[in-house]
Amino acid sequence: MKREEIENRLKELNEWELVEEKKLRKTFKFKNFQESVKFLQLIQPIADSLNHHPDVCIYYSKVIVELTTHEKGGLTELDFQLAKEIDEVAVKVK
């Protein structure tokens, strides 16, 4: 994707940031570790259905999600689609 298209699509997302010109990143905060794990369990089938999997780090009640399309060396439509779906899941966990 071109920079202009990425910037326009980024405006459609809630609090996701562009990292290194090729990744989307967002930090999700939950009440505890159990909610963090539940969040990951809920996004796993979505990622599987898209065959597009995020990079994830868990820090107790904080989950950092990064999205990129490794095969393309940057962002694609799949990254933005998965970001929107992950945001929808996060609301259900909190």
PyMOL commands that set and color helices and strands:
alter all, ss='L'
color gray80, all
select helices_A, chain A and resi 3-10+33-50+70-72+77-93
alter helices_A, ss='H'
color red, helices_A
select strands_A, chain A and resi 17-19+23-29+55-59+62-67
alter strands_A, ss='S'
color yellow, strands_A
deselect
rebuild
show_as cartoon
